[in-house]
């Protein structure tokens, strides 16, 4: 008799490569946030603000939220602002 658990696929054991993580960190945030339905308002010098998150500023793949002493890359945004796990953030950014 075989153990059925040995034949089942592993759950959530995806390992991300360094290249995938590096690319996700550098992913442009504006299109990602627009896909999520967030409203962005263009500002000077290529910056965008998000009215849903007062004081938060996005530019390229980086963001900062001075009032909360937070800043980071695209992965950090999904984890620290959107409240996703690292794995969920990677899936959102990479579309996988």
BELRA-V845236 format. One record per backbone hydrogen bond with DSSP energy under -0.5 kcal/mol. CO is the residue of the C=O (numbers start at 0). NH is the residue of the N-H. E is the energy in kcal/mol with one decimal. If there is no record, write none. Layout:
# BELRA-V845236
CO,NH,E
CO,NH,E
This chain:
# BELRA-V845236
1,3,-0.6
2,5,-1.4
3,6,-1.0
3,7,-0.6
13,15,-0.6
16,20,-2.3
17,21,-2.8
18,22,-2.5
19,23,-2.3
20,24,-2.3
21,25,-1.4
23,26,-1.1
24,73,-1.6
27,31,-0.9
28,32,-3.0
29,33,-2.3
30,34,-2.2
31,35,-1.1
32,37,-2.4
33,36,-1.5
39,41,-0.5
40,48,-2.3
42,45,-0.7
43,46,-1.7
46,42,-3.0
47,57,-3.3
48,40,-2.6
48,50,-0.6
49,52,-2.3
52,55,-2.4
55,49,-1.2
56,63,-2.4
57,47,-2.5
58,61,-2.7
59,28,-2.8
59,29,-0.5
61,58,-2.9
62,71,-2.1
63,56,-3.0
64,67,-1.9
64,68,-0.5
64,69,-1.6
65,68,-1.2
69,64,-3.3
71,62,-2.0
72,76,-2.2
73,77,-1.7
74,78,-2.0
75,79,-3.6
75,80,-0.6
76,80,-2.0
76,81,-1.9
77,83,-2.6
78,82,-0.5
84,88,-2.7
85,89,-2.6
86,90,-2.2
87,91,-2.4
88,92,-2.6
89,93,-2.8
90,94,-1.6
90,95,-0.7
